[in-house]
Amino acid sequence: MNLGYSSSKDHSKWGVSMKEKVPVVCIGDVNRQQSQFKRGGGTVCIEDRKLWKTFYDSIGSYTDCGGSTVQAKKIKETNN
């Protein structure tokens, strides 16, 4: 296979709960710009601790709702 991939055409997004007690990951491709409203998109949210931890642990820092930069804490392994 000789396939190319252009990230400039990628509209995918993901979000992760910042609360360990709510292990939710959302992945989608919703187009947010007005010029893209004619195109469909969708998002799915999954509650799964292992998936959540994988995404959460990839975050070094984030901007909270107040606009402050927060260093993400690392979550310890559990047997859950």
Steps between C-alpha positions, in 0.01 A plus 500: 500500500627840406269729696548860600348686792462875531436618855379835363181323385450330838202629699525240775493604861518325832425598854553332832349554842746661739333319793628153580159398639343575159719298256345625174665554161319669208626463143343673204523691177244776545562791263473825695565770240199657329635409155498133608145484638373326184722200579396244753702391796461313819645428840491197726574497872625188672528430872796265531774539761786348296419707190455811714838446670675462162364832375531679835865398544584652161416848633788709636293808579165652411316830518216499752170684455645807672784523248774377735758242391491192723761225512323165468563258783594144419263227612638198683422151369221315676351157456159644401 
